[in-house]
Each structure stands twice: as C-alpha cells, then as structure tokens.
Amino acid sequence: MNALVINGSPRGRKGHTQWLIDRFTRGMEDAGAAVETIQLCTKNIHHCTGCFACWFKTPGHCVHRDDMEPILESFKNADALVLATPVYVDGMTGLLKNCVDRMVPLADPHFETREGHMRHPLTGSLPRRVALVSACGFVERDNFAPLVEHVRAFCRNMDAGFAGAVLRPAAPILHFASIRHPLKTRTISKAVRQAGVEFIAGGKITDDTAERISSDIFSKDAYIKNANKHFDRMLAKKG
C-alpha cells in the first residue's frame, strides 16, 4: 500500500506536528506501507484563483506552473492519505488549505448526487482512506473540532473514508515532558505508532488508541503556569 503524508506545518521538520508524523509513519511502515512525505513549507504553491481553467481550458492541469503538479501525481498514486497540520486559528494552516484548494483539477465540473448530497464526480484513482494528524498548543481537545469536521467534509467530497485522527493537545510540552514524565511520553509515542499500524492494517484508528494519544501529561493549571513562565523568560530576553 502506498501512503502519502502531506505536512502543512510552516515549521516543517522542526515543528511539533513532525513529532507525531515520525511515529505515525513508523507505524504505517510496520504495517507494510511505502510512505512518501511532502513538506509543504519547502514547496512553491500558488493559491487557487477560482478561474476553473483546470476544468474548461486545460482539463486536469492548473494554469499555475508551480510545485503542485507533482503533488497531484503523488496524490493520485496513493492508496492512503495523511493530512498533517498544527491547529492555526481553529483550523488547518494556510499552506495545507492552499494545497487542498488546488486539488480542483482532480474533479469533473459536472454535478452528481452521492449519499443524498450534491458533489462533483472525481477523475482517476484517488486515496480511499484519509487520516488527520494534528498538534495544538491548547489543552482542551475541543479545539480540534472545527479541523476534524473540515477533514471529514474533505473526505466526503473526495469520496474517501475518514479513518480517524491523531490529536495531540498541549503539544509544545512533549519534548520537556520526555524528561519530566518519560513513562507518559513513551505511552503517547507508542500510541501514535500504533495508530499508524491501525490506519494501514485496518483502515481505522481505534478510539482507545486515539484516547491514549490525547491523554493528559500535566494538569491544565500546571501547563498554563509553566507556559507563562516560559513566555516571561522569552519576553525578558527581548527587553
């Protein structure tokens, strides 16, 4: 099985989202998948201008000659897709949204009804299952809700199955927590890897695995207290 990971973090390999991607990828490889990872922060992708030339003038091809064309080829060759992004203002990053918007050439302009809803027909072979991997700086898990629903909607439009999400709240403490709470951090790390196995082997991330990934490391009050101390130190350096 071919799996494609698209990392929409502007920090790329240096971000907290990459911590999750690394472990999720190992799990997918454990299950026998060949994994390709695309770091959008290294790509030149113009935003969609809504001209629909990819439908009516140059079908299947965008007027923008940038790095999106090979990404679409990888997308068409993938059996499974992983959308990875930190939470930015209640959703995915602009990098990932630009990439998703530019997938319009994969659709046909005509309308059809699928499961009682108006959709565009799809052209060619596309990933049949999709997983979300996301990191957030806030503690509450409901901060992921708008992003999860967006990806679910993306799956419905792409006629793909939503296999679940790897969601890590309070992600900035992961590296620090590996020293202060190594057992808890290892449990989370193993659960993310297990989620990768489940995604490929069974097409579904189990609720138990997802719960372990999102489990608390510090209390909310302790997290806020320590984070604010860190911010104060950073501000003091600036002053």
N, C-alpha and C positions, 0 to 999 in steps of 0.2 A: 504494500500500500504506500502511495506517495502522499506525504503530508506537507503542507505549506504553512509556515508561520510568518505572519506579517506584523512586525513590531512598529507600532505607531508612536513610540516614545521619542520625543525630541532629544533625549539624553542617550538614546541607543543602548549600547552595551554597558554604559555606566549607570543606567537607571535601575530603580527597584523592580520594574517590570521584567528586566532581564534576569533577575534572580529567580523569578518564577518560571520564565521561559526555559532557562538552563535545565531546571529539574523536570519540567513537563516534557521537554524534548528527550531527555534521557529515558523517561517512561515510555514515550512513543517508540523510541528505538528498541527498548527492551521488548516491546510487543511486535517488533519486526518491521516498523515503518522506516522508509527512507525520508529524511526530513530536510527540507530546504527552508532557510530563514532569510527573510528580507528585512533589512533595517531601513525604514523609510527616511530616517534623518540623513542618510547618505545619498538619497535619490533626488533628482530634479523632477518634480511632478507639478505641472500647472493645474490650477483649479478648473473645474468644468465651467464653461461659459454658457451652457444651455443652447448651443447653436444647432444641435442634432444633426450636424454634418455626418457623424458616425452612423446615422440611420439612412440619410437620404442622398448624400453626395459621395461619401467614401465608405459604404457599408462595412461595419466591423472595424473601422480604423478611425481614430481621432485625428482632428486637424493639428493638434499639438504634437510636435515631434520631440518627445522627452523620454524619460525613463519608464513611462507607464506601459509601453508596448510589451517589453519582455516580462513585466509583472503579470500582464493579462495572459501571456503564454504559460507562465508558471501556474497561474490560477486554473487555466483550462486543463492542465496536465495533472492537477492534484485530485486525489480522492477525498482528502480531508483538509479542512482549513482551520487555522487558529488565528483569531483576531486578538492581538495583544495591545493593550493601551493602559496608561495610568488614567485615573479619573481627572479630567480637566473641566471645571465648572459644570459638574453634573453629567458629563458625557465623555465621548472619545475625544482624542486630540484632533486638532485641525489637520495634522499630517494624515491620520487614518481616515478622517472624513473626506479629504480630497481624494484619497485613493479609492474609497468606496464609491464616491460620486463618479469617478472616471471609469467605472465598470459598466456604464451605459452601453458601450458597443457590444456587450455580451447578450443584450436583449434585442428583441424584434419590436418595431414600433406598434404593431397591431395589438389589439386588446383581446383578452380571453378571460374566462372565469375559472378560477381554481379554488375549490373549497368555499364556494359562495362569495368570493371576493375578486374584484377586477384586478387583473395583473397583465404584465407583458410576457409573451412567450420567450423562452430562452433559446439561445442558439448553441449548439455543440455540447460537449461534455463538461460538466462543472462539478465541483466538490459536492458530495452527497451528505456530508456531516460537517458541522461547524461547532467549535468551542471558543469560549471567551476566556482570556487570561487578563486579569486587571489588578492593579495596585492602587491604593488610596491612602492619603495622609490622615484622614479622619478615622475615628474608631468605629462609629456606627455603621453597620452593614447596609442600612437602607440608602446610604449614599451611592451605592452601586445600582439601585433600582432603575433609574432612567436609562443608564447604559445597557443594562441587561435587556430591558424592553426594546431598546433600539436594535440590538443584535438579534433578538427574536424576530423583529419585523424584517430585518435584513434577510434572515433565513427563510421567512415566508415568501419574500419577493424572489429569492434565488431557488425556491422550491427545494430547500435543503433542510435536514433535520438539525434542530438545536440540541447538542449533546450535553450542554451544561456549562458551568462557569467555575473557573479557579479565581476566587476573590480574596485578596489579602488586605484587610483594613490595617491601619497603623503601620503601613509598610516601612516607613523610614527607620523603625527601631529594629528591623531584622538583623542587621549587622551587629548592633550593640547587644541585642538580646542573645546572640550566639555565644557571648562571653558571660553575661549575667544569668541567662536561663538556657543553657545548652540543650537540656533534655526537651524542653518545649519547642525550641527551634528545630531540633532534629525531627521531632514528630511532625511538624509542619512541612519540613523539607521532604520527608518520606511520603507524606500525603500528596504533595504536589506531583511527585514522581509517579505515585500510584494512579493519580488522576490521568496522567499521560498514558499509562498502560490501559486503563479502562476506556479511554476515548478511542483508542485504536482497536483493542480486542473486542469490546462490546458495544461501542458506539454511544456510550452513556457514562457520564461521571456520576457516581452514586452519591446520594445525599450524605451518607456517613463520611465519605472522603471529603466532600465539599465542606462539611461542618468542621472537620479537623484542620483544614487549611485556614479557615477563618477564625479559629479559636483564639481566645484572649491570651496574651503573654503578660502584660501588665494591666493593672486596673486603669480605668479611664482617668481617674484623678491623678494617678502616678504618671501616666503618659503625658497629660497636659502640663503637670508641674515640671517634669524633666525637659519637655519640648520647649517650654517657655524659658527655662534656664539657658538652654542651648541658643535660642533666639537672642536672648540678652547678651550672651557672650559674643555672638556674631555682630550685633549692633555696636557693642563696645569697641570691637576691633575697628569698625568703620569710623567711629568717633575719634 
